[in-house]
Amino acid sequence: MLAFVIFAVTFVAFLLVAVLYLYPASRKKPTTIPGPDPSDPKDGNLPDIQLAGGIHNYLAELHDEYGPIASFWHGPQLVVSVASPEGFADQSHAFDRPAILLEHFKPLLGEDCILFSNGAEGRKRRNHYTQAFSEQLCMSYAVVFSKLARELCERWARMPSGQLLPLHQYMVAFAAKALLTTTFGSHFLTDDNSILQLVQEYDVCMAELLSRELMEPVTQKNDPREKRFQQSIQAMKDAIRKVLADAKARGEGSGDKNTPLVKSIISSGISEEAMVSDAIAYFIGGFHTTGNFLTWVLYYLALYPEVQEELYQELKLVFGTSNEFTEDHLRSLRYTRQVLDEALRCGAVAPFAARVQQIETTIGGHIVPSGTPVVHALGVILQGENTLWPNPERFDPSRFKEESVKSRPPLSFCPFGFAGKRKCPGETFSYVEGAVVVSNVILRFHLGLAEGQEATPCLGMISRPEDEVWLTLKQRE
């Protein structure tokens, strides 16, 4: 009888340990931050994220129910999400990224990539690369951007009257060429096939990574999906290795000024594999984000003809009969900048970021335990029904008049992130490219939308239209 009692007590104790391990919410939550219990013993709230249609939609629902600071479970890991300017201020010094939230990128980028580099090494590499996106260099890129934009407008002008234009396809291709020809090497100026191939391989990789998020991952090496995925990764790496090798062969005295990023990567002192990974990371971050940004800008201008007309009047006034694009022009385009900012807000191009600190911190009066990932719900702030952005679905560039900006709290508008000097290095690059493209296109064409066209945002790591956006063009007098 005694043996049975001992066995029963031991068995119950084992069950309690198992429950505590499998169901994190059954343990005492290590913070007072409100949030739901995990819906799955293994995956936490990941099924809820999939059910909501993605992380941005889930965060919007989460903050709608629990307020500006909330928590959820990524598997057994507690995650905190912040959606207020005041909460952002408490995170403004955080630099490190939480690897657990970026795991799905590792098959493509590898563990040595700057995306996963934290601490002193991460800061060193980040500071080293940032010189390729200085304000002075980005302003100098305007000449190349303008040349490419004029070539694009000439191509559009030759299209048959009434033909619909696939906007997203054109803008992503333009952004890829603009990035590669300015920061990777001028030889891309005459090699459109290499650019197209690189973008196509990237599309295959990202489609596979998305599939793995939404369904069971591939487990067999001979699976056709896995084979195609690995082939695309290898093709991207081979293309980047060739760029790095060409830059090394030319050396410092080559006179090719259009390789600042590549030169920074080569002189970083890291392994060749890490160089390739970092170059791919900057390629993806530089062209994919900007391509979607340009898509949203031109879409909203076509959707709101009164905004397009006001923009056109400013452009006529600033440029007059000039075909050149100078730094003075850029600084004079005030309404254009308002249009770009409102497109970033409405499109929520980069809907979230994340940081982690290895010390106990406080956000909004709540204790956040050491090592807890903190999501910055940027898109929730930009698109939420709140006092910062009344009628948030309306495209209204006047929100970014100087007096309106001053009336809002700091960190109300952070489309490129804000924390720990790890803000997107391509901010100025994107603004300059956006201003150049918008100026060239709107001075040449009146934009319209195909009948019944309405772009539905697909909010993943980057916000993009769910389907192609079809434009109509009418050349201006």
N, C-alpha and C positions, 0 to 999 in steps of 0.2 A: 504493500500500500504506500509506504514511504517513497519507494522508487517511482511509483506512478505520479505522486504529488510533485516530486522533483522534476520529472519529465514534463508535467503539465506547466509548471512554473517556467521552466527553461523554454518551452515551446511558445508560451505567451510572450516572454521577453524577446524571443527571436522575432515574433510577429511585430512587436512594437518597434524594434529597431528597423525592420524592413519597411514599415509604414513611414517612419520618420525619414528614411532615406529616399524612398520613392515619391513621397508627397511632401515637397518642401514647405507648402503652406501649413502643414500640420506641425511644423516646428514654429517656434516663436519668431515672427518676422523681425529681422535685426534693425528695423527702422520704423518710425511712426508714419511714414509716408503712405497714404491710402492707395489701394489698388485691388484688383481681383485676385482670387486664388487661382492656382494653375488649373487649367481645364483638362490637362493630360498628365499622368504621373511621370512620364518620361520627357515629354516635349514642352511642358509648362503651358504657356499661352500661344505657342507657335501655331497650333490649329486655328485659334481665334484670329490670328493675323492673316492666315490664308483665307479664312471665311470672310474677313472684312475686305478682301481684295488687295491686300498689301499693307506695308508698315505705316504709310502715311494715313490711310483711312482708319487703321486700327488706332493710331495715336490720336486722331481727331475724336473718335468715339470715346477713347480712354479719358481724355482731358475734358470732354463734355460731361462725363459722369463724375469724375473725381477731382476736377479742378486743375489749376496751373502746374501742380507738381503731383505726379502719380507714379505708380510702380507696376511692373508686370514681371512674368517669369520667362526667361529664355532657357528652356530646359530646367535644370536645377538652379540656374543662376538668377538671382534677383537683379532686375534692371530698373533704374529710375529714369523717368522722362520729365523734361522741363519745358514749359510752354508759356513763359512770361519774360518780359525784359528784365525784371528784377531778379528772377531766377538765373537768367543768363549772366547777369553781373556777378553772381556768386561763383560762376564757372569760368570767368574771363581769363583766369591765369592757368587753367588746365591745358596741358600740352599732349599727353600720351593718349593714343587711341586704344580702345578695348579690342583685342584680337578676336575674342569670342563672337563679336558682331560682324567680323569681316572674313570669317573662315571660308565662305563660299568663293572668295576671290583667290584663295591660295593655289588651286589647280592651275590657274592662268598666270598668276604673278610670282608665286613662290614665296617662301618664308623670308628670304633675304631682301624683299622689296621694301622701299621706303614707307609704303603704306603700313607696314608692321614694325617699323623702326621707331623706338621710343627712347626716352631718356636723353643723355648727353649725345649719344651717337645720332639719334633722330634729329636733334636740334642742329647738330653740326652739318649733317647732310642737307637738311632743309635750308639752312642759311646759305650753304654753298650753291645750291641750285637757284635760289631766289634771284640771284643777280641776272639770270637770263630773262627775267620778267620785270626788270626795273622800269620805272616810268619813262625814263629817257629812251630805252630800247623799244618799249611798246609804242611810243610816239613815232619812232623812226620806222616801225613796221607799217605805219599808215600808208606809206608810198606803195608797198607791195600789196596791201589789202585793196587799195584803190585801183591798182592795175588789174587785179583779179576780178574786182567788182565790175569794172568797165567791160572786161571780157565777158562776164556773165550776162550783163545787160545787152551786149551786142548779140549774144546767142539767143536770148529771149526775144529780142526785136526781130529776129529772122524766123520766129515760129509762125506758122499759119494763123491767120485771124480766127479767133474763136476757139483755138486749141487750149485745153486746160493744162495747167502747169502743176506738177507734183512738188509742192513746196518743200516738204520735209526732206525728200530725197536730194533736192538741189542744195539745201542749206547744210546738211550733214557733209555732203561732198565738198562744198565750198570751205567749210570750217576745217576739214581734214587737210585740204591743200594749203589753206592759209597758215595753219600751224606748222606743217612739215616744211614749207618753203621759207619760213622766217626763223624757226628755232632749230630745225633738224638739218637743213642743208639746201642750198640753192639748186642742186641738181634735180630736186623734185619739181622745179618750175617747168621742166621739159619732159617730165616722166609721169604723165597722168595714169598710165597703166599700173605703175608701182603703187601709187596712192590708192587707186580703185581696188587693187588686190588686197592691200593691207586693210582697208575698210571692210571688204567682204569677209576676210578671215576673222576680223574682230566680230562681225555680226554673227558668224557661226558660233564663236566662243560664248558670246553673251546670251544667245538663244539657248545654248546648252546649259549654262549656269542658271538661267531662269527656270528651265525645265526641271533641274535638280532641286530647286526650291519648292516647286509645285507638285512634284511627283517623286516616286522612288528613284534614287540615284542609280546609275549604271554600276553593276558589280563585276561584270565579266570583261576582260581586256579585249576579247575578239568581238564584242558587240559593235555593230556598225556606227551607232551614235558615238561611242567612246573612241573608235578609230578616227572618225571625222573630227572630233573634238581635239584629239592629240595632234592630228595633221595640221589643223588650223593654228594651234599653239606653236607648233614647230615652225610653220610658215611665217608667223609674226616674229618669232625670235630670230629666224634666219635673215629676215628683212632688216631688222634693227641691228643685228650683228654686222651686216654689210655697211650700214650707215656709220657705225662706230669705227669699223676698219678703214673706211674711206677717209674719215676725219683724221684718224691717227696717221694715215699715209700722207695726207696733205701737210700735216704739221701746222705749227703756229704761223709760219711765214707764207701760208697759201693765199692770203688775201681774201678768203671766203668769210665774210662777216656774218653770214646767215647761219651760223652753227653755234650760237651761244649756249644753248642747253646741252648739246652734244659735247662741246668743249668742257663744260662744267662737270658733266658725268664722267668723262675720260680722266679728268684731273682730280676726281674725288678720292682716289686711293682705295676703292672697294674692289671686290672680286669682279671678274668679267660677267659672271652669272648675275650678280647683283646690279651691275651696270645695265645689262639687258632688261632686267625686271623694272628698274627705275625708269628707263626710257619708255617702256611700254606703258607704265603707270601714268607718266606725264602725257603720252600720246592720247591715251583713253580719256584722261581728265581734261585735256586741252581741247580736243575736237568734239567729243560727244556732248559735253555740257554746252559749249558755244553753239554747236549746230542746232541743238534744241532751243536754245535761247533765241537765235535768229529766227527760227520757225515761229515761235510764239510772238515775237515782235511784229513780223509781217502779217501774221494771221490776225492779230488784234487791230492792226491798221486797216486791213481789208474789212474787218467786221464793224469798225467804227469810222465811217467815211468823214465825219466831222473832225475827228482827231487827225486823220490823214491829211485833211485840207489845211488845218492849222500848222501841222508839221511842214507841209509843202511851202507855206508862206514864209516860215522861218528860214528854210533852206534857200529859197530864192533870195531872201534878204541878205543872208550871210555869204553865199557863194557868188551871187550876181552872175557874171558871164564866165567866171573862172572854172577851169576843169581840174585845177590842182587841189590837193587836200593837205592843208598845213596844220601845224600845232595851234595857230591862232584860230583857225576855223573850228577846231575841236573845242576850244575853250569858249567859243561864242555860241555854241549850239545848246542853249539852256533848255529849251522845250524838248529838243531831241533827247537830252539826258533824262528828262522827266518821263518821256515815253519809254525809254529803255528800262528805267527803274520800275515803272508800272507793269511792264511786261514780265520782269523778274518776279514781281509780287503776284500777279495774276497766274502766271505759269508755274510758280513755285518750282523753279528749275532744279534746285537742289533742296529737296524737302526736309532733310534732316542731316545732322552730324552726330558725333559721339566722342566722349572722352572718358578717361578713367584715371583715378589718382590712388596711389599706394599709401595714402594716409586717410584717417577719418576726417571728413569735411562736413560742412553744414550748408544746406540750400533751403532758403525760405523758412529758416527756423527748425528744419528737420535734420537730424543726423544721418549722414550717408556713410555707411561703413567702408573701410579701406578696401580697395579692389572692386568696388561696385561700378559697373558701366553706367554712364549717364548719357542719355540721348537728348540732344537739343532738337526739339520739334519745331524747326524753323518754318516749315510749311503750315503748321497749325496756327502759328502766330500770323503769318502773312495772309492766310485765307479764311481764318475763323471769323465768325459773326461776333465782333467785339467792338469796343469803343475806339480802338486804334484805326480800324478800317471800316467805317460804316458802308453798308451795301457792298460787301467785299467782292461780289461776282462782277460788278461793273468795272470796266476799264476806264480809269479816270486819272490821267497824268497830273491833274492839278493837285493831287494828294502830295506831290513832291515839289510844290512851290516852297520857297525858302521858309516862309512863315508857317506853313503846315508842318514841315519837317521839325522846326524848332518846338512846335506844340506837343510833339510826341516824346516819350521817354527815350533815352539812349538805348541802343540795341533793339529798338522796335523793328528795324529793317536790317536784317543780316543775311542777305541772299547768298553771300560767299562765306558764311561762317564768321566766327569772331574770336575763338578761344585760343589762348596760349601761344600767340604768334604762329599758329598753324592755320590761319585763314587762307583760303584758296589763293595761291600765288598768281593765278591767272586773272585776277579781278580787272586790273587796268587793261590787260591784253584783250579781254572780252568786251569791255566798254569801247575801246578804240575800234576793234573790228566791227562791233555792232553799229557804231556811229557812221563808219565808212560805208558799210553795206546799205544801211537805211538811207543815207544821203544819196548814194548813187541810184538806188532803185526808185525812190520816191520822186527824185528830180526827173527821172526818165519815164516812169509809168504811173498810171492810176491803177491801184489794186482793187480787185473785187473777189468775191467767193463764188464758187459753183453753187447753183441753185440747191437750197436745202442743206448746204454744208455747215456743219457744226462740229468743232473739234472737241472730243472728249479726252481729258487728261488721263494718262496712264502713269500713276505716281509710284515709281520704284525708287532705285538709287538716284535716278534722274527722271524728271518729269518730261514726258514726250506725248505727242498725240497718239491716241489708241489706233487710229487709222490715218491714212495719208490725207493731207490737206490740199485741196485742189483750188488753185487760184485762177482768176481771169485777169488778163492784162490789157490795158488800153494806153497806147503811147500818148504822152502829153505833147502839146504843140511846142 
